[in-house]
Amino acid sequence: MADQTWEITQTRYCDHIQLEVNLEAQRVYPADFLPDLSIRVTGHRCSHGMECNLFEQHACIWSGTQPAHDPFQQ
C-alpha cells in the first residue's frame, strides 16, 4: 500500500497572521512492490491555514481561500 505524508517544503514569514508558517506538501510514496513509480504530490497547505480562515478577509492559495494569490511566490 502507498504511504501518504505531509512534509514541510518551506518555512516563511506570513504578513497576514504575523507568524512563521510551514508550507507543506502531501506526498504519496509508491508501494514496495511498485518501486519504479515516482513520488506524487497531491496537495498543498499552510500550517496556520485554519487561523487564516478565521479572519474576515481572504488570505491566499495556501489556506484555500483565494486561489489566485500566492504571497510566497518569488
PyMOL Python script that loads the backbone (N, CA, C, O; Angstrom):
from pymol import cmd

cmd.read_pdbstr("""\
ATOM      1  N   MET A   1       0.843  -1.185   0.000  1.00  0.00           N
ATOM      2  CA  MET A   1       0.000   0.000   0.000  1.00  0.00           C
ATOM      3  C   MET A   1       0.887   1.247   0.000  1.00  0.00           C
ATOM      4  O   MET A   1       1.955   1.260   0.612  1.00  0.00           O
ATOM      5  N   ALA A   2       0.441   2.269  -0.678  1.00  0.00           N
ATOM      6  CA  ALA A   2       1.198   3.516  -0.771  1.00  0.00           C
ATOM      7  C   ALA A   2       1.143   4.279   0.550  1.00  0.00           C
ATOM      8  O   ALA A   2       0.165   4.200   1.293  1.00  0.00           O
ATOM      9  N   ASP A   3       2.213   5.014   0.824  1.00  0.00           N
ATOM     10  CA  ASP A   3       2.283   5.839   2.034  1.00  0.00           C
ATOM     11  C   ASP A   3       2.039   7.294   1.677  1.00  0.00           C
ATOM     12  O   ASP A   3       2.609   7.807   0.714  1.00  0.00           O
ATOM     13  N   GLN A   4       1.184   7.964   2.459  1.00  0.00           N
ATOM     14  CA  GLN A   4       0.913   9.391   2.273  1.00  0.00           C
ATOM     15  C   GLN A   4       1.398  10.141   3.498  1.00  0.00           C
ATOM     16  O   GLN A   4       1.082   9.765   4.627  1.00  0.00           O
ATOM     17  N   THR A   5       2.171  11.207   3.279  1.00  0.00           N
ATOM     18  CA  THR A   5       2.648  12.022   4.391  1.00  0.00           C
ATOM     19  C   THR A   5       2.623  13.496   4.001  1.00  0.00           C
ATOM     20  O   THR A   5       2.764  13.845   2.829  1.00  0.00           O
ATOM     21  N   TRP A   6       2.441  14.351   4.998  1.00  0.00           N
ATOM     22  CA  TRP A   6       2.573  15.795   4.818  1.00  0.00           C
ATOM     23  C   TRP A   6       3.993  16.160   5.210  1.00  0.00           C
ATOM     24  O   TRP A   6       4.408  15.905   6.340  1.00  0.00           O
ATOM     25  N   GLU A   7       4.744  16.756   4.290  1.00  0.00           N
ATOM     26  CA  GLU A   7       6.126  17.120   4.545  1.00  0.00           C
ATOM     27  C   GLU A   7       6.308  18.622   4.374  1.00  0.00           C
ATOM     28  O   GLU A   7       5.721  19.233   3.481  1.00  0.00           O
ATOM     29  N   ILE A   8       7.119  19.202   5.231  1.00  0.00           N
ATOM     30  CA  ILE A   8       7.394  20.640   5.160  1.00  0.00           C
ATOM     31  C   ILE A   8       8.318  20.902   3.975  1.00  0.00           C
ATOM     32  O   ILE A   8       9.375  20.284   3.852  1.00  0.00           O
ATOM     33  N   THR A   9       7.910  21.824   3.107  1.00  0.00           N
ATOM     34  CA  THR A   9       8.736  22.180   1.957  1.00  0.00           C
ATOM     35  C   THR A   9       9.452  23.509   2.160  1.00  0.00           C
ATOM     36  O   THR A   9      10.568  23.691   1.672  1.00  0.00           O
ATOM     37  N   GLN A  10       8.818  24.445   2.882  1.00  0.00           N
ATOM     38  CA  GLN A  10       9.416  25.752   3.137  1.00  0.00           C
ATOM     39  C   GLN A  10       8.913  26.292   4.468  1.00  0.00           C
ATOM     40  O   GLN A  10       7.835  25.923   4.936  1.00  0.00           O
ATOM     41  N   THR A  11       9.701  27.164   5.065  1.00  0.00           N
ATOM     42  CA  THR A  11       9.263  27.919   6.239  1.00  0.00           C
ATOM     43  C   THR A  11       9.396  29.385   5.883  1.00  0.00           C
ATOM     44  O   THR A  11      10.471  29.838   5.491  1.00  0.00           O
ATOM     45  N   ARG A  12       8.309  30.128   6.019  1.00  0.00           N
ATOM     46  CA  ARG A  12       8.277  31.540   5.633  1.00  0.00           C
ATOM     47  C   ARG A  12       7.567  32.372   6.682  1.00  0.00           C
ATOM     48  O   ARG A  12       6.848  31.841   7.528  1.00  0.00           O
ATOM     49  N   TYR A  13       7.772  33.680   6.624  1.00  0.00           N
ATOM     50  CA  TYR A  13       7.049  34.604   7.483  1.00  0.00           C
ATOM     51  C   TYR A  13       5.800  35.070   6.740  1.00  0.00           C
ATOM     52  O   TYR A  13       5.883  35.520   5.597  1.00  0.00           O
ATOM     53  N   CYS A  14       4.650  34.961   7.388  1.00  0.00           N
ATOM     54  CA  CYS A  14       3.379  35.353   6.777  1.00  0.00           C
ATOM     55  C   CYS A  14       2.962  36.719   7.316  1.00  0.00           C
ATOM     56  O   CYS A  14       2.795  36.887   8.524  1.00  0.00           O
ATOM     57  N   ASP A  15       2.796  37.691   6.423  1.00  0.00           N
ATOM     58  CA  ASP A  15       2.356  39.028   6.819  1.00  0.00           C
ATOM     59  C   ASP A  15       0.903  39.046   7.268  1.00  0.00           C
ATOM     60  O   ASP A  15       0.502  39.915   8.042  1.00  0.00           O
ATOM     61  N   HIS A  16       0.119  38.103   6.792  1.00  0.00           N
ATOM     62  CA  HIS A  16      -1.311  38.083   7.098  1.00  0.00           C
ATOM     63  C   HIS A  16      -1.574  37.789   8.573  1.00  0.00           C
ATOM     64  O   HIS A  16      -2.412  38.444   9.193  1.00  0.00           O
ATOM     65  N   ILE A  17      -0.868  36.814   9.138  1.00  0.00           N
ATOM     66  CA  ILE A  17      -1.077  36.465  10.549  1.00  0.00           C
ATOM     67  C   ILE A  17       0.112  36.842  11.428  1.00  0.00           C
ATOM     68  O   ILE A  17       0.094  36.605  12.636  1.00  0.00           O
ATOM     69  N   GLN A  18       1.140  37.425  10.828  1.00  0.00           N
ATOM     70  CA  GLN A  18       2.316  37.910  11.563  1.00  0.00           C
ATOM     71  C   GLN A  18       3.048  36.790  12.307  1.00  0.00           C
ATOM     72  O   GLN A  18       3.467  36.976  13.449  1.00  0.00           O
ATOM     73  N   LEU A  19       3.202  35.627  11.664  1.00  0.00           N
ATOM     74  CA  LEU A  19       3.882  34.474  12.258  1.00  0.00           C
ATOM     75  C   LEU A  19       4.703  33.741  11.202  1.00  0.00           C
ATOM     76  O   LEU A  19       4.501  33.916  10.001  1.00  0.00           O
ATOM     77  N   GLU A  20       5.633  32.917  11.682  1.00  0.00           N
ATOM     78  CA  GLU A  20       6.331  31.988  10.802  1.00  0.00           C
ATOM     79  C   GLU A  20       5.381  30.828  10.502  1.00  0.00           C
ATOM     80  O   GLU A  20       4.736  30.300  11.409  1.00  0.00           O
ATOM     81  N   VAL A  21       5.295  30.435   9.237  1.00  0.00           N
ATOM     82  CA  VAL A  21       4.420  29.333   8.852  1.00  0.00           C
ATOM     83  C   VAL A  21       5.226  28.295   8.075  1.00  0.00           C
ATOM     84  O   VAL A  21       6.245  28.612   7.460  1.00  0.00           O
ATOM     85  N   ASN A  22       4.758  27.065   8.114  1.00  0.00           N
ATOM     86  CA  ASN A  22       5.348  25.995   7.316  1.00  0.00           C
ATOM     87  C   ASN A  22       4.450  25.740   6.123  1.00  0.00           C
ATOM     88  O   ASN A  22       3.243  25.549   6.274  1.00  0.00           O
ATOM     89  N   LEU A  23       5.033  25.738   4.945  1.00  0.00           N
ATOM     90  CA  LEU A  23       4.305  25.362   3.739  1.00  0.00           C
ATOM     91  C   LEU A  23       4.566  23.880   3.528  1.00  0.00           C
ATOM     92  O   LEU A  23       5.716  23.445   3.462  1.00  0.00           O
ATOM     93  N   GLU A  24       3.489  23.106   3.424  1.00  0.00           N
ATOM     94  CA  GLU A  24       3.590  21.656   3.401  1.00  0.00           C
ATOM     95  C   GLU A  24       3.029  21.089   2.106  1.00  0.00           C
ATOM     96  O   GLU A  24       2.149  21.682   1.483  1.00  0.00           O
ATOM     97  N   ALA A  25       3.551  19.929   1.708  1.00  0.00           N
ATOM     98  CA  ALA A  25       3.057  19.217   0.534  1.00  0.00           C
ATOM     99  C   ALA A  25       2.707  17.797   0.943  1.00  0.00           C
ATOM    100  O   ALA A  25       3.444  17.153   1.690  1.00  0.00           O
ATOM    101  N   GLN A  26       1.576  17.317   0.446  1.00  0.00           N
ATOM    102  CA  GLN A  26       1.201  15.932   0.699  1.00  0.00           C
ATOM    103  C   GLN A  26       1.824  15.086  -0.403  1.00  0.00           C
ATOM    104  O   GLN A  26       1.529  15.258  -1.586  1.00  0.00           O
ATOM    105  N   ARG A  27       2.681  14.181   0.007  1.00  0.00           N
ATOM    106  CA  ARG A  27       3.390  13.340  -0.954  1.00  0.00           C
ATOM    107  C   ARG A  27       2.953  11.894  -0.790  1.00  0.00           C
ATOM    108  O   ARG A  27       2.798  11.394   0.324  1.00  0.00           O
ATOM    109  N   VAL A  28       2.758  11.236  -1.925  1.00  0.00           N
ATOM    110  CA  VAL A  28       2.363   9.832  -1.939  1.00  0.00           C
ATOM    111  C   VAL A  28       3.545   9.035  -2.465  1.00  0.00           C
ATOM    112  O   VAL A  28       3.980   9.218  -3.602  1.00  0.00           O
ATOM    113  N   TYR A  29       4.061   8.142  -1.617  1.00  0.00           N
ATOM    114  CA  TYR A  29       5.177   7.281  -1.992  1.00  0.00           C
ATOM    115  C   TYR A  29       4.627   5.951  -2.478  1.00  0.00           C
ATOM    116  O   TYR A  29       3.696   5.415  -1.877  1.00  0.00           O
ATOM    117  N   PRO A  30       5.187   5.402  -3.564  1.00  0.00           N
ATOM    118  CA  PRO A  30       4.660   4.144  -4.105  1.00  0.00           C
ATOM    119  C   PRO A  30       4.881   2.973  -3.146  1.00  0.00           C
ATOM    120  O   PRO A  30       5.749   3.007  -2.273  1.00  0.00           O
ATOM    121  N   ALA A  31       4.079   1.958  -3.339  1.00  0.00           N
ATOM    122  CA  ALA A  31       4.206   0.744  -2.535  1.00  0.00           C
ATOM    123  C   ALA A  31       5.519   0.036  -2.865  1.00  0.00           C
ATOM    124  O   ALA A  31       6.123   0.282  -3.909  1.00  0.00           O
ATOM    125  N   ASP A  32       5.946  -0.834  -1.973  1.00  0.00           N
ATOM    126  CA  ASP A  32       7.212  -1.539  -2.157  1.00  0.00           C
ATOM    127  C   ASP A  32       7.248  -2.392  -3.415  1.00  0.00           C
ATOM    128  O   ASP A  32       8.309  -2.559  -4.016  1.00  0.00           O
ATOM    129  N   PHE A  33       6.108  -2.934  -3.823  1.00  0.00           N
ATOM    130  CA  PHE A  33       6.091  -3.802  -4.985  1.00  0.00           C
ATOM    131  C   PHE A  33       5.995  -3.016  -6.300  1.00  0.00           C
ATOM    132  O   PHE A  33       5.973  -3.621  -7.372  1.00  0.00           O
ATOM    133  N   LEU A  34       5.936  -1.682  -6.235  1.00  0.00           N
ATOM    134  CA  LEU A  34       5.935  -0.819  -7.419  1.00  0.00           C
ATOM    135  C   LEU A  34       7.039   0.236  -7.301  1.00  0.00           C
ATOM    136  O   LEU A  34       6.742   1.431  -7.307  1.00  0.00           O
ATOM    137  N   PRO A  35       8.292  -0.175  -7.194  1.00  0.00           N
ATOM    138  CA  PRO A  35       9.359   0.791  -6.925  1.00  0.00           C
ATOM    139  C   PRO A  35       9.675   1.712  -8.105  1.00  0.00           C
ATOM    140  O   PRO A  35      10.348   2.725  -7.910  1.00  0.00           O
ATOM    141  N   ASP A  36       9.224   1.406  -9.298  1.00  0.00           N
ATOM    142  CA  ASP A  36       9.548   2.234 -10.460  1.00  0.00           C
ATOM    143  C   ASP A  36       8.706   3.504 -10.550  1.00  0.00           C
ATOM    144  O   ASP A  36       9.042   4.413 -11.308  1.00  0.00           O
ATOM    145  N   LEU A  37       7.618   3.576  -9.786  1.00  0.00           N
ATOM    146  CA  LEU A  37       6.781   4.768  -9.810  1.00  0.00           C
ATOM    147  C   LEU A  37       7.446   5.893  -9.043  1.00  0.00           C
ATOM    148  O   LEU A  37       8.193   5.655  -8.094  1.00  0.00           O
ATOM    149  N   SER A  38       7.170   7.123  -9.460  1.00  0.00           N
ATOM    150  CA  SER A  38       7.763   8.274  -8.780  1.00  0.00           C
ATOM    151  C   SER A  38       6.836   8.773  -7.673  1.00  0.00           C
ATOM    152  O   SER A  38       5.674   8.377  -7.585  1.00  0.00           O
ATOM    153  N   ILE A  39       7.374   9.641  -6.843  1.00  0.00           N
ATOM    154  CA  ILE A  39       6.603  10.262  -5.773  1.00  0.00           C
ATOM    155  C   ILE A  39       5.616  11.244  -6.389  1.00  0.00           C
ATOM    156  O   ILE A  39       5.977  11.997  -7.293  1.00  0.00           O
ATOM    157  N   ARG A  40       4.378  11.245  -5.911  1.00  0.00           N
ATOM    158  CA  ARG A  40       3.360  12.179  -6.405  1.00  0.00           C
ATOM    159  C   ARG A  40       3.018  13.188  -5.327  1.00  0.00           C
ATOM    160  O   ARG A  40       2.933  12.845  -4.148  1.00  0.00           O
ATOM    161  N   VAL A  41       2.823  14.427  -5.731  1.00  0.00           N
ATOM    162  CA  VAL A  41       2.359  15.478  -4.825  1.00  0.00           C
ATOM    163  C   VAL A  41       0.876  15.661  -5.094  1.00  0.00           C
ATOM    164  O   VAL A  41       0.472  15.979  -6.213  1.00  0.00           O
ATOM    165  N   THR A  42       0.055  15.456  -4.045  1.00  0.00           N
ATOM    166  CA  THR A  42      -1.390  15.508  -4.241  1.00  0.00           C
ATOM    167  C   THR A  42      -2.060  16.704  -3.586  1.00  0.00           C
ATOM    168  O   THR A  42      -3.255  16.924  -3.783  1.00  0.00           O
ATOM    169  N   GLY A  43      -1.312  17.482  -2.810  1.00  0.00           N
ATOM    170  CA  GLY A  43      -1.925  18.646  -2.177  1.00  0.00           C
ATOM    171  C   GLY A  43      -0.902  19.549  -1.521  1.00  0.00           C
ATOM    172  O   GLY A  43       0.233  19.149  -1.263  1.00  0.00           O
ATOM    173  N   HIS A  44      -1.325  20.770  -1.256  1.00  0.00           N
ATOM    174  CA  HIS A  44      -0.504  21.760  -0.568  1.00  0.00           C
ATOM    175  C   HIS A  44      -1.329  22.402   0.540  1.00  0.00           C
ATOM    176  O   HIS A  44      -2.549  22.522   0.424  1.00  0.00           O
ATOM    177  N   ARG A  45      -0.661  22.814   1.614  1.00  0.00           N
ATOM    178  CA  ARG A  45      -1.349  23.514   2.694  1.00  0.00           C
ATOM    179  C   ARG A  45      -0.347  24.328   3.500  1.00  0.00           C
ATOM    180  O   ARG A  45       0.867  24.168   3.382  1.00  0.00           O
ATOM    181  N   CYS A  46      -0.906  25.203   4.319  1.00  0.00           N
ATOM    182  CA  CYS A  46      -0.124  26.016   5.248  1.00  0.00           C
ATOM    183  C   CYS A  46      -0.383  25.494   6.656  1.00  0.00           C
ATOM    184  O   CYS A  46      -1.493  25.065   6.971  1.00  0.00           O
ATOM    185  N   SER A  47       0.631  25.532   7.491  1.00  0.00           N
ATOM    186  CA  SER A  47       0.471  25.030   8.849  1.00  0.00           C
ATOM    187  C   SER A  47      -0.470  25.888   9.693  1.00  0.00           C
ATOM    188  O   SER A  47      -0.976  25.421  10.713  1.00  0.00           O
ATOM    189  N   HIS A  48      -0.713  27.132   9.283  1.00  0.00           N
ATOM    190  CA  HIS A  48      -1.620  28.026  10.009  1.00  0.00           C
ATOM    191  C   HIS A  48      -2.829  28.410   9.156  1.00  0.00           C
ATOM    192  O   HIS A  48      -3.432  29.461   9.372  1.00  0.00           O
ATOM    193  N   GLY A  49      -3.178  27.576   8.207  1.00  0.00           N
ATOM    194  CA  GLY A  49      -4.294  27.865   7.313  1.00  0.00           C
ATOM    195  C   GLY A  49      -5.627  28.015   8.021  1.00  0.00           C
ATOM    196  O   GLY A  49      -6.458  28.823   7.608  1.00  0.00           O
ATOM    197  N   MET A  50      -5.842  27.254   9.071  1.00  0.00           N
ATOM    198  CA  MET A  50      -7.103  27.348   9.813  1.00  0.00           C
ATOM    199  C   MET A  50      -7.239  28.707  10.493  1.00  0.00           C
ATOM    200  O   MET A  50      -8.333  29.271  10.532  1.00  0.00           O
ATOM    201  N   GLU A  51      -6.136  29.240  11.032  1.00  0.00           N
ATOM    202  CA  GLU A  51      -6.184  30.566  11.663  1.00  0.00           C
ATOM    203  C   GLU A  51      -6.476  31.651  10.632  1.00  0.00           C
ATOM    204  O   GLU A  51      -7.214  32.596  10.910  1.00  0.00           O
ATOM    205  N   CYS A  52      -5.901  31.515   9.452  1.00  0.00           N
ATOM    206  CA  CYS A  52      -6.151  32.494   8.383  1.00  0.00           C
ATOM    207  C   CYS A  52      -7.626  32.498   7.982  1.00  0.00           C
ATOM    208  O   CYS A  52      -8.183  33.549   7.667  1.00  0.00           O
ATOM    209  N   ASN A  53      -8.242  31.347   7.995  1.00  0.00           N
ATOM    210  CA  ASN A  53      -9.644  31.253   7.594  1.00  0.00           C
ATOM    211  C   ASN A  53     -10.588  31.887   8.607  1.00  0.00           C
ATOM    212  O   ASN A  53     -11.752  32.132   8.290  1.00  0.00           O
ATOM    213  N   LEU A  54     -10.109  32.158   9.823  1.00  0.00           N
ATOM    214  CA  LEU A  54     -10.948  32.793  10.830  1.00  0.00           C
ATOM    215  C   LEU A  54     -11.056  34.303  10.629  1.00  0.00           C
ATOM    216  O   LEU A  54     -11.978  34.930  11.150  1.00  0.00           O
ATOM    217  N   PHE A  55     -10.114  34.899   9.872  1.00  0.00           N
ATOM    218  CA  PHE A  55     -10.181  36.333   9.591  1.00  0.00           C
ATOM    219  C   PHE A  55     -11.287  36.619   8.585  1.00  0.00           C
ATOM    220  O   PHE A  55     -11.697  35.729   7.842  1.00  0.00           O
ATOM    221  N   GLU A  56     -11.764  37.843   8.559  1.00  0.00           N
ATOM    222  CA  GLU A  56     -12.852  38.201   7.649  1.00  0.00           C
ATOM    223  C   GLU A  56     -12.387  38.387   6.212  1.00  0.00           C
ATOM    224  O   GLU A  56     -13.201  38.314   5.292  1.00  0.00           O
ATOM    225  N   GLN A  57     -11.098  38.626   6.000  1.00  0.00           N
ATOM    226  CA  GLN A  57     -10.610  38.834   4.642  1.00  0.00           C
ATOM    227  C   GLN A  57      -9.942  37.559   4.118  1.00  0.00           C
ATOM    228  O   GLN A  57      -9.408  36.757   4.885  1.00  0.00           O
ATOM    229  N   HIS A  58      -9.985  37.398   2.809  1.00  0.00           N
ATOM    230  CA  HIS A  58      -9.381  36.231   2.179  1.00  0.00           C
ATOM    231  C   HIS A  58      -7.875  36.280   2.325  1.00  0.00           C
ATOM    232  O   HIS A  58      -7.282  37.359   2.327  1.00  0.00           O
ATOM    233  N   ALA A  59      -7.250  35.117   2.447  1.00  0.00           N
ATOM    234  CA  ALA A  59      -5.811  35.079   2.682  1.00  0.00           C
ATOM    235  C   ALA A  59      -5.038  34.725   1.404  1.00  0.00           C
ATOM    236  O   ALA A  59      -4.566  35.620   0.701  1.00  0.00           O
ATOM    237  N   CYS A  60      -4.908  33.445   1.103  1.00  0.00           N
ATOM    238  CA  CYS A  60      -4.072  33.055  -0.036  1.00  0.00           C
ATOM    239  C   CYS A  60      -4.390  31.636  -0.498  1.00  0.00           C
ATOM    240  O   CYS A  60      -5.281  30.972   0.031  1.00  0.00           O
ATOM    241  N   ILE A  61      -3.648  31.203  -1.483  1.00  0.00           N
ATOM    242  CA  ILE A  61      -3.823  29.872  -2.054  1.00  0.00           C
ATOM    243  C   ILE A  61      -3.483  28.773  -1.049  1.00  0.00           C
ATOM    244  O   ILE A  61      -4.054  27.684  -1.113  1.00  0.00           O
ATOM    245  N   TRP A  62      -2.570  29.039  -0.128  1.00  0.00           N
ATOM    246  CA  TRP A  62      -2.127  28.030   0.835  1.00  0.00           C
ATOM    247  C   TRP A  62      -3.190  27.735   1.887  1.00  0.00           C
ATOM    248  O   TRP A  62      -3.233  26.625   2.418  1.00  0.00           O
ATOM    249  N   SER A  63      -4.038  28.694   2.196  1.00  0.00           N
ATOM    250  CA  SER A  63      -5.117  28.438   3.160  1.00  0.00           C
ATOM    251  C   SER A  63      -6.404  28.014   2.452  1.00  0.00           C
ATOM    252  O   SER A  63      -7.372  27.616   3.100  1.00  0.00           O
ATOM    253  N   GLY A  64      -6.412  28.099   1.127  1.00  0.00           N
ATOM    254  CA  GLY A  64      -7.548  27.650   0.344  1.00  0.00           C
ATOM    255  C   GLY A  64      -8.652  28.667   0.169  1.00  0.00           C
ATOM    256  O   GLY A  64      -9.728  28.313  -0.314  1.00  0.00           O
ATOM    257  N   THR A  65      -8.432  29.921   0.541  1.00  0.00           N
ATOM    258  CA  THR A  65      -9.500  30.912   0.445  1.00  0.00           C
ATOM    259  C   THR A  65      -9.386  31.838  -0.755  1.00  0.00           C
ATOM    260  O   THR A  65     -10.380  32.450  -1.147  1.00  0.00           O
ATOM    261  N   GLN A  66      -8.211  31.959  -1.346  1.00  0.00           N
ATOM    262  CA  GLN A  66      -8.044  32.820  -2.516  1.00  0.00           C
ATOM    263  C   GLN A  66      -7.067  32.144  -3.480  1.00  0.00           C
ATOM    264  O   GLN A  66      -5.856  32.337  -3.363  1.00  0.00           O
ATOM    265  N   PRO A  67      -7.568  31.367  -4.417  1.00  0.00           N
ATOM    266  CA  PRO A  67      -6.701  30.556  -5.269  1.00  0.00           C
ATOM    267  C   PRO A  67      -5.826  31.343  -6.243  1.00  0.00           C
ATOM    268  O   PRO A  67      -4.913  30.760  -6.827  1.00  0.00           O
ATOM    269  N   ALA A  68      -6.059  32.613  -6.438  1.00  0.00           N
ATOM    270  CA  ALA A  68      -5.261  33.395  -7.381  1.00  0.00           C
ATOM    271  C   ALA A  68      -4.114  34.143  -6.715  1.00  0.00           C
ATOM    272  O   ALA A  68      -3.331  34.788  -7.413  1.00  0.00           O
ATOM    273  N   HIS A  69      -3.985  34.081  -5.393  1.00  0.00           N
ATOM    274  CA  HIS A  69      -2.970  34.872  -4.684  1.00  0.00           C
ATOM    275  C   HIS A  69      -2.008  33.967  -3.921  1.00  0.00           C
ATOM    276  O   HIS A  69      -2.423  33.220  -3.034  1.00  0.00           O
ATOM    277  N   ASP A  70      -0.720  34.035  -4.266  1.00  0.00           N
ATOM    278  CA  ASP A  70       0.322  33.298  -3.570  1.00  0.00           C
ATOM    279  C   ASP A  70       1.347  34.305  -3.040  1.00  0.00           C
ATOM    280  O   ASP A  70       2.210  34.746  -3.800  1.00  0.00           O
ATOM    281  N   PRO A  71       1.276  34.679  -1.759  1.00  0.00           N
ATOM    282  CA  PRO A  71       2.178  35.713  -1.231  1.00  0.00           C
ATOM    283  C   PRO A  71       3.622  35.259  -1.114  1.00  0.00           C
ATOM    284  O   PRO A  71       4.509  36.091  -0.918  1.00  0.00           O
ATOM    285  N   PHE A  72       3.881  33.971  -1.226  1.00  0.00           N
ATOM    286  CA  PHE A  72       5.239  33.452  -1.064  1.00  0.00           C
ATOM    287  C   PHE A  72       5.931  33.202  -2.396  1.00  0.00           C
ATOM    288  O   PHE A  72       7.083  32.770  -2.424  1.00  0.00           O
ATOM    289  N   GLN A  73       5.247  33.467  -3.488  1.00  0.00           N
ATOM    290  CA  GLN A  73       5.835  33.261  -4.806  1.00  0.00           C
ATOM    291  C   GLN A  73       6.883  34.333  -5.068  1.00  0.00           C
ATOM    292  O   GLN A  73       6.639  35.517  -4.837  1.00  0.00           O
ATOM    293  N   GLN A  74       8.037  33.921  -5.545  1.00  0.00           N
ATOM    294  CA  GLN A  74       9.118  34.883  -5.782  1.00  0.00           C
ATOM    295  C   GLN A  74       9.359  35.106  -7.239  1.00  0.00           C
ATOM    296  O   GLN A  74      10.236  35.888  -7.607  1.00  0.00           O
TER     297      GLN A  74
END
""", "prot")
cmd.dss("prot")
cmd.show_as("cartoon", "prot")
cmd.util.cbc("prot")
cmd.orient("prot")
